Amino acid sequence: MSKTHLDVDMEAELEGIDDSDEDMDKEDIDEDILDDDDDEFDADTLAKISSLEEELTNNPFNYTAYTDLISILRKGSDFDKLRSVREKFRTNYPLSGDLWIQWTQDEMKIAASEEDKKMIVNLFEDGVKDYISVELWLEYCKFFLGEIGTPEGIDKARDVFERSLIACGLHTGKGSLLWDSYREFEVALLATKAPGEEKDKQKSRIINLMKRQLRVPLLDMDNTLEEFKVLIEGEPDPNVIRDFHKAKEKLAKIEQFEISVMNNEETLEAYKEYIKFELKSKDPARIQMLYERAITDNCLNTDLWSEYLSYLDTNIKIDTVCLPVFRRAVRNCPWSSNIWSDYLLSLERYEKDHAEIVKVFEESLAVGFGDPTSYLEVWLTYITYMRRRTAFDKEKETETMADLRKAFDTACQHLVSVAGSDPECLMLKFYANIEADQFRNLENARKIWADVLQVHQFQAAVWMEAIEFEKIFGDKKHLRKKLERALEKSHDNPEAIAKAWIQFEREEGSLESYDHCRKMVKIKLEKIESVREKERLVLETNQEKDKAKVEKKKEKDKQHRRDKRHQASESKKQEKGEFEPKLEPTPEFKVPGVPSRHGNEENLDVDVKVEIDLQEPETGKKRIEPPPGYTGPRLDQPPKRQKLEEGDDSGEGKNRATVFLSNLDFEVDEDTINNLMGPDCLPAILFLQSRGLLKQQAFCNRCGVAMRFSTYPKSLDKHMWRCRQRSCSMTSVKAGSCFEQSKISIQSWLKIMLLWSKDYSTDKLAKELNFNQKTMTSCTKLFRQIITTNLQNNPISLGGPGLIVHLDSNCLGHNPDKKRNLNRTPIWVLGRKADSLSNINLN
């Protein structure tokens, strides 16, 4: 039964309703998915995602923001957003092997069609081009293992394995992973072959593969040889053994470099030593592999990239090898004008299309250099290329001549717009020379030189260049005008202009012009000498004023620091309860008795009484406080009466006798110092830092960043100040201290100070600490200089307003038994006594 028009219209309407319902269901499902995505993250995570997206919108080159956003999005299910962020990331930066592995693994989870698998293959192909990565190549090979069910799949997998060996097979540390994986793949195929010709062919392929591996110096080579013996069921032929031993010898030579690269934090220096060694062998494949490993770990080092590119250009000289490395270099270090310039030269060297060279040049200008002079360097490289491709014609202007002039005009306009890009006007000088020499347009060249002289109108060196230009391309009339104008305008070195002008008039001028020249030169030089004399007087006056200001400021700062130290010391003692200025006792100091040289002799006690009137004088001035660090008897605290106890004579008193004041409060004793003498230097360093003898914070001299305190076993003190910026600088923990110039460890310094405070002689210090006497003499001299400087800056005053100090001495060497000849060393004791002026009868 045929359908009527009504039936057809009804069916169309019903289909439209069904389609609309399906669309509505689709929209609902999409909204549910979006809602589910939102439900996957809490409010804080969603806010973090929004913040990172906004940051990338404002700054698409924020590397950390990309990695943080990808890390968060991987926890969700919005693969489209994750893929979009990664695409933007790879556009702005080359990705590491780990990032590529994460990306490919995420894509494998949702790959369902052949198109998806092709996209994953493309990701692998792009990933292996960024950096050398054994792990990424392994993932790439594993991906194709799922396709070995067909002969085409086997060929693809085998091709990827071969490419991985070309890229990373010479990697001494990790290359064996690829070789072993390839062999396991071939062994798995061998198991699927039936006995016969095919199986023998497959076994032969495995044997050849293992022979290739045994020629390469890799870790764990001995096990590979044993497996090869098992495979062939016998001993290898002499050629294989010879290649194996040769590889083993190479491995023995480079093993120390491999260990240094793996264990050393400063990998760049380790790689440089490794590369220096490999360059002697002149094996391009190994050298290129080593450079690739070095730039993988130091991808932002422009010097390393330049060194690698120079090696490729001078030794490899293959465009398919060199140019991809240049492309990777400018992606890693886009701020380097040297790499961009070398890239342009390399494109020209390999005779690439003009359009390709122009494209690379425009990319270099678009990156935005931090240093304005980088624009000049790139422009000069490009203009030089344009000059070399120009076909000059004396009769007419060719198309390439017009292109060169246009390029010069564009370069000059661009460099003028970038402040500080061409301070010496090199581009304008280049342009003027080309106009005069190649274009034969001297008028335009003089106009360009006029612009240059307008910028540097007072510099004699620039005027001399303009004079040289007129000598080469101009005439005598313009040259004489240029010389006279130069003498008039130059201020820094008019003598050079005068000399050139006089020489010119000698060679080309008349008597009248020569006399005129000498007259103008005399007037100019007298004027310049007068100006220089005035400037010299002004400079000397200003220097004297500045010197007076500096001296005044030094004196003021010195007094301020002294007052501040006194105030801090007084406050600290008041807090400890050691100093109470309101007490006014009459102090007395009991000098300890002298220890006898023999235990059975009676002890000699000598009392020297100090009586001081602590009342303030009538002048109204305050009593002078003791300086910080002074631990002697104070006027406001009565010290205890003390006596010297009998001591043994250990031989130290044979040369001299010493009186120790036992009432001094030593904060640090010998046990404290001995506890710092362990195998770790850190407690000793912290001890000196807490007392201000070592810095508690250091700053990098290169970049000004605060440095971190880190362990450094190669250092004498096992610790260093290291800049937080990698490969910047390191500083000794003794920097900026009195120990800076010494090669003695911190612990040894502590021991020296302790024994010196116990009055050890330099001879005994040298024997005790196993140093030579000259070193100990220098150390004790340093201590005396420090103490002398401290006493000069903080003098200990005897007496004062209203006080008179009496000094007396007594020799304790009396021998009551004159018949017994006792060899006694006399000991001198100083006493002091202070009386108030009110108690002194001056009559």
C-alpha positions in Angstrom: 0.0 0.0 0.0 1.5 3.3 -1.1 2.1 6.2 1.4 0.2 9.4 1.0 1.6 12.8 1.5 -0.1 13.0 4.9 1.6 9.8 6.0 5.0 11.1 4.9 4.4 14.3 6.8 3.3 12.5 9.9 6.4 10.2 9.9 8.7 13.2 9.5 7.1 14.9 12.5 7.5 11.8 14.6 11.1 11.4 13.6 11.6 15.1 14.5 10.1 14.4 17.9 12.3 11.4 18.5 15.4 13.3 17.4 14.5 16.2 19.7 14.0 13.7 22.6 17.4 12.1 21.9 19.1 15.6 21.8 17.4 16.5 25.1 18.6 13.2 26.6 22.1 13.9 25.3 22.1 17.4 26.8 20.9 16.0 30.1 23.7 13.4 30.1 26.3 16.0 29.3 25.0 18.2 32.1 25.1 15.2 34.4 28.7 14.5 33.4 29.6 18.1 34.1 27.8 18.0 37.5 29.7 14.8 38.2 33.0 16.4 37.4 32.2 19.3 39.7 31.2 16.8 42.4 34.6 15.0 42.1 36.4 18.0 43.7 35.7 19.9 46.9 35.3 23.6 47.0 39.0 24.3 47.8 40.2 22.2 44.9 37.8 23.9 42.5 39.1 27.2 43.7 42.6 26.1 43.2 41.8 25.0 39.6 40.2 28.3 38.8 43.2 30.2 40.3 45.7 28.2 38.2 43.7 28.6 35.0 43.6 32.4 35.6 47.3 32.4 36.3 48.0 30.6 33.0 45.7 33.0 31.1 47.7 35.9 32.4 51.1 34.2 32.1 51.1 31.2 29.7 54.8 30.6 30.5 54.3 29.6 34.1 55.8 26.2 34.2 54.9 25.4 37.8 51.2 26.4 37.2 51.0 23.9 34.4 52.4 21.0 36.4 50.2 21.8 39.4 47.0 22.0 37.3 47.8 18.8 35.4 48.4 17.0 38.7 45.0 18.0 40.0 43.1 17.3 36.8 44.6 13.8 36.6 42.5 12.9 39.7 39.3 13.8 37.9 37.6 12.4 34.8 37.5 15.5 32.6 40.0 14.2 30.0 39.2 16.9 27.5 40.2 19.7 29.8 43.3 17.7 30.9 44.3 17.2 27.2 43.7 20.9 26.4 46.1 22.0 29.3 48.7 19.5 28.1 48.5 20.8 24.6 49.1 24.3 25.7 51.9 23.1 28.0 53.8 21.4 25.1 53.4 24.4 22.9 55.3 26.6 25.3 57.7 24.2 26.8 59.5 20.9 25.9 58.2 18.2 28.3 60.3 15.8 30.3 60.1 12.0 29.8 58.0 11.6 33.0 55.4 14.1 31.8 55.2 12.3 28.4 54.8 8.9 30.0 51.9 10.2 32.2 50.2 11.7 29.2 50.5 8.5 27.1 49.3 6.3 30.0 46.3 8.5 30.5 45.4 8.4 26.8 45.7 4.6 26.7 43.0 4.4 29.4 40.4 5.9 27.1 41.7 4.9 23.7 39.0 2.9 21.9 39.5 3.5 18.2 42.3 3.4 15.7 42.3 7.2 15.6 43.0 7.2 19.3 45.9 4.8 18.9 47.4 6.9 16.1 47.2 9.9 18.4 49.1 8.0 21.1 51.7 7.1 18.6 52.0 10.7 17.6 52.5 11.6 21.3 55.3 9.1 21.6 56.9 10.5 18.5 56.8 14.0 19.8 58.0 12.9 23.3 61.1 11.2 22.1 62.2 14.4 20.3 62.2 16.6 23.4 64.8 14.9 25.6 66.5 11.5 25.7 64.6 9.2 27.9 65.2 5.4 28.2 62.0 5.0 30.2 59.9 6.8 27.5 61.4 4.6 24.7 60.5 1.5 26.8 56.9 2.6 27.1 56.9 3.2 23.3 58.2 -0.3 22.7 55.7 -1.9 25.1 52.8 0.0 23.4 53.5 -1.9 20.1 53.8 -5.3 21.8 50.0 -5.4 21.6 50.2 -5.3 17.8 52.5 -8.4 17.3 49.6 -10.6 16.3 50.1 -9.6 12.7 53.3 -9.5 10.6 52.8 -5.7 10.1 52.6 -5.3 13.9 55.8 -7.3 14.4 57.6 -5.2 11.9 56.4 -1.9 13.6 57.5 -3.2 17.0 60.9 -4.3 15.7 61.3 -0.9 14.0 60.6 1.0 17.3 63.1 -1.2 19.1 65.8 -0.5 16.5 65.1 3.2 16.8 65.3 3.0 20.6 68.8 1.4 20.3 69.9 4.1 18.0 68.7 6.8 20.4 69.7 5.3 23.8 71.5 2.0 23.1 74.9 3.6 24.1 73.5 4.8 27.4 76.0 3.1 29.7 73.8 3.1 32.8 70.4 2.4 31.4 71.0 1.2 27.8 70.9 -2.5 28.8 67.2 -2.1 29.7 66.4 -1.5 26.0 68.7 -4.3 24.8 67.2 -6.8 27.2 63.7 -5.8 26.3 64.4 -6.2 22.6 66.0 -9.6 23.2 63.0 -10.7 25.2 60.7 -9.6 22.4 62.6 -11.7 19.9 62.8 -14.7 22.3 59.0 -14.5 22.7 58.6 -14.7 18.9 61.1 -17.6 18.8 58.8 -19.6 21.1 55.9 -19.2 18.6 57.9 -20.6 15.7 57.7 -24.2 14.7 61.0 -26.2 14.2 62.4 -25.5 10.8 63.8 -22.7 8.7 61.7 -19.9 10.3 62.8 -20.9 13.8 66.5 -21.1 12.8 66.2 -17.6 11.2 64.7 -16.2 14.3 67.4 -17.7 16.5 70.0 -16.3 14.2 68.4 -12.8 14.6 68.7 -13.2 18.4 72.3 -14.2 18.2 73.2 -11.2 16.1 71.4 -8.9 18.5 73.3 -10.2 21.4 76.6 -9.9 19.5 75.8 -6.2 18.9 75.0 -5.8 22.6 78.3 -7.4 23.7 80.2 -4.7 21.6 78.7 -1.9 23.7 80.2 -1.0 27.1 77.2 -1.4 29.4 76.6 -2.3 33.0 76.1 -6.0 33.8 78.0 -7.2 30.7 79.1 -10.4 32.3 75.6 -11.7 32.7 74.9 -10.9 29.1 77.9 -13.0 28.0 76.7 -15.9 30.2 73.2 -15.7 28.6 74.8 -15.7 25.2 76.7 -18.9 26.0 73.5 -20.6 27.1 71.8 -19.5 23.8 74.5 -20.8 21.5 75.1 -23.8 23.8 78.9 -23.4 23.8 81.7 -20.9 23.8 81.5 -17.8 21.6 83.9 -17.4 18.7 87.1 -15.4 19.2 85.8 -12.3 17.4 82.9 -12.0 19.9 85.3 -12.5 22.9 87.6 -9.8 21.5 84.8 -7.3 21.1 83.5 -8.2 24.6 86.9 -7.5 26.2 87.3 -4.3 24.3 84.0 -3.1 25.6 84.9 -4.2 29.1 88.1 -2.1 28.9 86.1 0.9 27.8 83.7 0.3 30.6 86.5 0.2 33.2 87.7 3.6 31.9 84.3 5.4 32.0 82.9 3.7 35.1 84.3 6.4 37.4 82.6 9.1 35.3 79.3 7.2 35.4 79.5 7.0 39.2 80.3 10.7 39.4 77.3 11.6 37.2 74.9 9.5 39.2 76.1 10.4 42.7 77.2 14.0 42.3 74.8 16.9 43.0 76.7 19.2 40.6 76.0 17.0 37.6 77.1 19.7 35.1 80.7 19.7 36.2 80.7 15.9 36.2 79.3 15.8 32.7 81.9 18.3 31.5 84.7 16.0 32.8 83.0 13.0 31.2 82.6 14.8 27.8 86.2 16.0 27.9 87.3 12.4 28.3 85.1 11.2 25.5 86.2 13.9 23.1 89.7 12.4 23.1 88.3 9.1 21.7 86.6 11.0 18.9 83.6 8.6 18.8 80.7 10.9 17.5 78.0 8.5 18.5 79.1 8.3 22.1 79.9 12.0 22.3 76.4 12.9 21.0 74.8 10.5 23.5 76.7 12.1 26.4 75.7 15.6 25.3 72.1 14.5 25.1 72.3 13.1 28.7 73.9 16.3 29.9 71.3 18.6 28.5 68.5 16.4 29.8 69.8 17.0 33.3 70.8 20.7 32.6 68.3 21.8 30.0 68.5 25.5 30.9 72.2 25.9 30.6 72.9 28.0 27.5 76.6 27.4 27.5 76.1 23.6 27.4 73.7 24.0 24.5 76.1 26.2 22.6 78.9 23.8 23.2 76.8 20.9 21.9 75.6 22.8 18.9 79.1 23.9 18.0 80.3 20.3 18.1 77.5 19.2 15.8 78.2 22.1 13.3 81.9 21.5 13.2 82.0 17.7 13.3 78.7 16.1 12.3 77.7 18.6 9.6 74.4 16.9 8.8 71.3 19.1 8.6 68.9 16.3 9.7 71.0 15.9 12.8 72.0 19.5 13.6 68.8 21.5 12.9 66.5 19.5 15.2 68.9 20.1 18.0 68.9 23.8 17.2 65.1 23.8 17.4 65.1 22.0 20.8 67.8 24.5 22.0 65.7 27.6 21.3 62.7 26.0 22.9 64.7 25.3 26.1 66.6 28.6 26.1 64.6 31.1 24.1 66.3 34.0 25.9 69.7 33.2 24.3 70.4 35.5 21.4 73.6 33.5 20.7 71.7 30.3 20.0 69.2 32.1 17.8 72.0 33.7 15.8 73.8 30.3 15.4 70.5 28.8 14.4 70.1 31.4 11.6 73.7 30.7 10.4 73.1 27.0 10.5 70.0 27.3 8.3 72.0 29.4 5.8 74.9 26.9 6.0 72.6 24.0 5.0 71.0 26.2 2.2 67.4 26.2 3.6 64.7 28.2 2.0 64.6 32.0 2.5 61.1 31.7 3.8 62.2 29.3 6.5 65.0 31.5 7.6 62.7 34.5 7.8 60.3 32.5 9.9 62.9 31.5 12.4 64.2 35.2 12.6 60.7 36.5 13.3 60.3 33.8 16.0 63.5 35.1 17.6 62.2 38.7 17.8 58.8 37.5 19.2 60.3 35.7 22.3 61.2 39.0 24.0 64.8 39.2 25.1 65.7 40.4 28.6 68.9 42.1 27.4 68.1 44.9 24.9 71.4 44.3 23.1 70.3 40.8 22.2 68.0 42.3 19.6 71.0 44.0 18.0 72.9 40.7 17.8 70.0 38.8 16.1 69.4 41.7 13.7 73.1 41.9 12.7 73.1 38.2 12.0 70.0 38.5 9.8 71.2 41.6 8.0 74.5 39.9 7.3 72.6 37.0 5.8 70.5 39.4 3.7 73.7 41.1 2.5 75.2 37.8 1.4 72.2 36.8 -0.7 71.9 40.3 -2.3 72.9 40.5 -6.0 74.4 44.0 -6.3 74.2 45.8 -9.6 75.9 49.2 -10.3 73.5 50.1 -13.1 70.2 49.5 -11.4 68.7 48.4 -8.1 67.8 44.7 -8.1 65.0 43.1 -6.1 67.4 41.7 -3.6 69.0 45.1 -3.2 65.6 46.6 -2.4 65.0 43.8 0.1 68.3 44.6 1.8 67.5 48.3 2.1 64.1 47.5 3.4 65.6 45.2 6.0 68.0 47.9 7.1 65.2 50.4 7.5 63.1 48.0 9.5 66.1 47.1 11.7 66.9 50.7 12.5 63.2 51.5 13.3 62.9 48.5 15.6 66.2 49.1 17.4 65.2 52.7 18.0 62.0 51.5 19.6 63.9 49.3 22.0 65.8 51.4 24.5 69.4 50.6 24.9 69.5 48.0 22.1 72.2 49.7 20.0 74.0 52.3 22.2 77.0 52.6 19.8 74.8 52.8 16.6 76.4 49.8 15.0 73.5 49.2 12.7 73.5 52.7 11.4 77.2 52.6 10.7 76.7 49.3 8.9 73.9 50.8 6.9 76.0 53.9 6.0 78.9 51.7 4.8 76.7 49.5 2.6 75.0 52.6 1.1 78.3 54.2 0.2 80.1 51.0 -0.9 77.5 48.8 -2.6 74.6 51.1 -3.4 76.9 54.0 -4.4 74.7 56.5 -2.7 77.0 58.8 -0.8 74.3 61.3 0.0 72.2 58.8 1.9 75.3 57.5 3.7 76.2 61.0 4.9 72.6 61.5 6.2 72.9 58.2 8.2 76.2 59.4 9.6 74.6 62.7 10.6 72.1 60.7 12.7 75.0 58.8 14.3 76.9 62.0 15.1 73.7 63.6 16.5 73.6 60.8 19.2 77.4 60.9 19.9 78.2 64.4 19.1 80.8 64.9 21.8 82.8 61.6 21.5 86.0 61.9 19.6 86.1 58.2 18.8 82.9 58.4 16.8 84.1 61.5 15.0 87.2 59.6 14.0 85.1 56.9 12.5 83.2 59.5 10.5 86.5 61.0 9.4 87.7 57.6 8.3 84.5 57.1 6.3 85.1 60.4 4.5 88.7 59.4 3.7 87.5 56.1 2.1 84.4 57.2 0.3 84.3 61.0 0.4 86.3 64.0 -0.9 88.8 66.5 0.5 86.2 69.3 0.9 83.9 67.2 3.1 86.8 65.7 5.0 88.2 69.2 5.9 84.7 70.3 7.1 84.3 67.0 9.1 87.7 67.6 10.8 86.9 71.2 11.8 83.5 70.2 13.1 84.9 67.3 15.0 87.5 69.5 16.7 84.7 72.0 17.7 82.4 69.3 19.1 84.6 66.7 20.8 85.3 67.1 24.5 86.7 63.9 25.7 89.8 63.6 23.4 90.2 66.6 21.1 94.0 65.9 20.9 93.3 63.0 18.6 91.1 65.1 16.3 93.8 67.9 16.3 96.5 65.4 15.4 94.5 64.0 12.5 93.6 67.5 11.2 97.2 68.7 11.3 98.4 65.6 9.5 95.7 66.0 6.8 96.7 69.7 6.2 100.4 68.6 6.0 99.5 66.1 3.3 96.8 67.9 1.3 96.4 71.6 2.5 97.9 74.9 1.6 99.8 77.3 3.8 96.7 79.3 4.7 94.7 76.2 5.6 97.6 74.9 7.6 97.9 78.2 9.6 94.1 78.2 10.1 94.3 74.6 11.4 97.1 75.4 13.9 95.2 78.4 15.1 92.0 76.5 15.7 93.8 73.7 17.4 95.6 76.1 19.8 92.4 77.8 20.8 90.6 74.5 21.3 93.3 72.9 23.4 93.7 76.0 25.6 90.0 76.0 26.2 89.9 72.3 27.0 92.8 72.7 29.4 91.0 75.5 31.3 87.9 73.4 31.5 89.8 70.4 32.7 91.6 72.4 35.4 88.2 73.7 36.8 86.8 70.2 36.8 89.9 68.9 38.6 89.6 71.6 41.3 85.9 70.8 41.7 86.6 67.1 41.9 89.3 67.5 44.5 87.0 69.8 46.6 84.2 67.2 46.4 86.5 64.4 47.3 87.7 66.3 50.4 84.1 67.0 51.4 83.1 63.4 50.9 86.1 62.2 52.8 85.3 64.6 55.7 81.7 63.3 55.7 82.8 59.7 55.7 85.2 60.3 58.6 82.5 62.2 60.5 80.0 59.4 59.9 82.5 56.8 61.0 83.2 58.6 64.2 79.5 59.0 64.8 78.7 55.4 64.0 81.6 54.2 66.2 80.3 56.1 69.2 76.8 55.0 68.5 77.8 51.3 68.4 79.9 51.7 71.5 76.9 53.3 73.4 74.6 50.6 72.1 77.0 47.8 73.3 77.2 49.4 76.7 73.5 49.7 77.0 72.9 46.1 75.9 75.5 44.7 78.2 74.0 46.6 81.2 70.5 45.5 80.4 71.6 41.9 80.1 73.3 42.0 83.5 70.4 43.6 85.1 68.1 40.9 83.8 70.4 38.2 85.3 70.6 40.0 88.6 74.4 40.3 88.2 74.5 44.1 88.2 72.7 46.3 90.6 73.9 49.9 90.3 72.1 51.1 93.4 74.3 49.1 95.8 77.3 51.0 97.0 79.5 48.7 99.0 83.2 49.3 99.3 84.7 46.6 97.2 87.8 44.8 98.0 89.8 42.4 96.0 91.8 39.6 97.5 94.8 38.7 95.3 95.3 35.0 95.5 98.4 33.7 97.2 101.3 32.5 95.0 101.5 28.7 94.8 104.7 27.3 96.2 106.9 25.3 94.0 107.0 22.5 96.7 104.1 21.2 98.5 105.6 21.5 102.0 106.3 25.2 101.8 103.9 27.5 103.5 101.4 29.5 101.4 102.1 33.2 100.9 98.9 35.3 101.1 99.1 38.9 99.8 96.1 41.2 100.5 95.8 44.3 98.4 92.9 46.2 99.6 91.0 48.5 97.2 89.0 51.2 98.8 87.0 53.5 96.5 84.5 56.2 97.3 81.6 55.4 95.0 79.8 58.7 95.5 79.3 60.7 92.4 81.5 63.8 92.0 80.1 67.2 92.4 80.1 67.8 88.7 76.9 65.9 88.4 78.2 63.4 85.8 77.2 59.8 86.1 79.6 57.1 87.1 81.2 55.4 84.1 79.9 51.8 83.7 82.3 49.0 82.9 82.6 48.0 79.2 80.9 44.9 77.9 82.8 41.8 78.3 84.7 43.1 81.4 84.7 40.4 84.1 87.1 42.0 86.6 86.2 43.3 90.0 83.3 45.8 89.8 82.8 48.9 91.9 79.3 47.9 92.8 79.8 44.3 93.8 82.1 43.1 96.6 84.1 40.1 95.3 84.8 37.2 97.6 88.2 37.0 99.3 90.1 34.3 97.6 93.4 32.6 98.1 95.7 30.7 95.8 95.7 27.1 96.5 98.8 25.1 96.4 99.4 23.6 92.9 101.7 21.0 91.6 104.6 21.9 89.4 104.1 20.0 86.2 107.0 21.6 84.5 105.0 24.5 83.1 106.2 26.8 85.8 109.9 26.2 85.1 110.0 29.1 82.7 107.3 31.3 84.2 104.8 31.5 87.0 101.2 32.4 86.4 98.5 33.8 88.7 94.9 32.7 87.8 92.0 34.7 89.2 89.6 32.1 90.4 86.8 34.5 91.0 86.2 35.0 87.2 83.0 33.4 86.0 83.9 31.4 82.9 80.8 30.8 80.8 82.5 28.1 78.8 84.6 25.4 80.4 86.8 22.7 79.0 84.1 20.0 79.2 81.9 22.2 77.0 84.6 22.5 74.4 85.4 18.8 74.5 81.8 17.9 73.8 82.1 19.8 70.5 85.1 17.8 69.3 83.0 14.9 67.9 83.1 13.6 64.3 80.4 16.1 63.3 81.5 19.7 62.9 77.9 21.0 63.1 77.8 21.5 67.0 81.0 23.5 66.8 79.7 25.7 64.0 76.4 26.3 65.8 78.3 27.1 69.0 80.4 29.9 67.3 77.3 31.1 65.4 75.4 31.6 68.7 78.3 33.8 69.9 78.5 35.9 66.8 81.9 34.5 65.7 80.3 33.0 62.5 77.5 34.2 60.3 74.0 32.9 60.9 72.9 33.9 57.4 74.8 34.5 54.2 73.8 36.0 50.8 74.9 35.0 47.3 77.5 37.5 45.9 76.2 36.8 42.3 72.4 36.9 42.6 71.8 38.3 46.1 69.6 35.4 47.1 69.7 34.2 50.7 71.9 31.1 50.8 71.1 27.8 52.6 73.3 26.0 55.1 74.0 22.5 53.7 76.3 19.6 54.2 79.4 19.5 51.9 81.8 16.5 52.7 84.6 17.9 50.5 84.8 21.0 52.7 87.2 21.2 55.6 84.3 21.9 58.0 81.9 19.5 56.2 79.4 22.3 55.7 79.0 25.2 53.2 76.7 28.1 52.4 75.1 27.1 49.1 73.1 29.4 46.8 69.5 28.3 46.4 69.8 28.9 42.6 71.3 25.8 41.2 74.9 26.0 39.9 75.4 29.5 41.2 77.9 29.7 44.0 79.1 28.3 47.4 80.7 30.0 50.3 82.7 28.8 53.3 81.0 28.9 56.7 84.0 30.9 57.8 83.4 33.6 55.3 83.2 37.1 56.8 84.8 36.0 60.1 88.2 36.3 61.7 88.8 32.6 60.6 88.1 33.3 56.9 91.7 33.2 55.6 92.8 30.2 57.6 92.9 26.5 56.6 92.2 25.3 60.1 89.0 23.6 60.9 86.4 25.2 63.3 86.9 22.4 65.9 90.7 23.1 65.8 90.1 26.8 66.3 88.0 26.0 69.4 90.7 23.8 70.9 93.4 26.5 70.2 91.3 29.2 71.9 90.7 26.9 74.9 94.4 26.0 75.4 95.6 29.5 74.8 93.2 30.8 77.4 94.9 28.3 79.8 98.2 30.0 79.0 99.7 27.3 76.8 102.8 28.5 75.0 103.1 28.3 71.2 105.5 25.3 71.6 103.1 23.4 73.7 100.1 24.3 71.5 102.0 23.0 68.4 102.8 19.7 70.2 99.3 19.3 71.7 97.4 20.0 68.4 100.0 18.6 66.0 100.5 22.0 64.2 103.7 23.7 63.3 104.9 26.5 65.5 104.6 29.1 62.8 100.9 28.4 62.5 100.4 28.6 66.3 102.3 31.9 66.4 100.0 33.3 63.8 96.9 32.1 65.7 98.0 33.6 69.0 99.0 36.8 67.2 95.5 37.0 65.8 94.0 36.6 69.3 96.2 39.4 70.7 95.2 41.7 67.8 91.5 41.1 68.5 91.9 41.7 72.2 94.0 44.8 71.6 91.3 46.2 69.2 88.6 45.4 71.7 90.4 47.2 74.5 91.1 50.2 72.3 87.4 50.4 71.4 86.3 49.7 74.9 89.0 51.0 77.3 89.0 50.0 80.9 89.5 53.1 82.9 91.4 53.2 86.2 90.2 55.9 88.5 87.9 58.5 87.3 86.3 61.7 88.5 86.9 62.1 92.2 89.3 59.1 92.4 93.0 58.7 92.7 94.6 55.4 91.9 97.8 54.2 93.6 99.7 51.4 91.9 102.4 49.4 93.7 104.2 46.2 93.1 105.8 43.4 95.2 108.1 40.6 94.3 107.3 37.2 95.9 110.7 35.6 95.6 112.0 36.0 99.1 114.0 33.0 100.4 113.9 32.9 104.2 116.5 30.1 104.4 119.6 31.7 102.7 121.6 28.6 103.3 119.4 26.5 101.0 119.9 27.4 97.4 116.4 27.2 96.1 115.9 28.0 92.4 112.8 30.1 92.7 111.3 32.2 89.9 110.3 35.6 91.2 106.6 36.5 90.8 105.5 40.1 90.6 102.1 41.1 92.0 100.5 44.4 91.2 98.3 46.1 93.7 96.1 49.2 93.4 94.4 51.4 95.9 91.9 54.2 95.1 90.9 56.9 97.5 88.4 59.6 97.1 89.7 63.1 96.8 87.9 64.1 99.9 90.1 61.7 101.9 93.4 62.9 100.4 95.3 65.5 102.2 97.0 67.4 99.4 99.2 69.3 101.9 
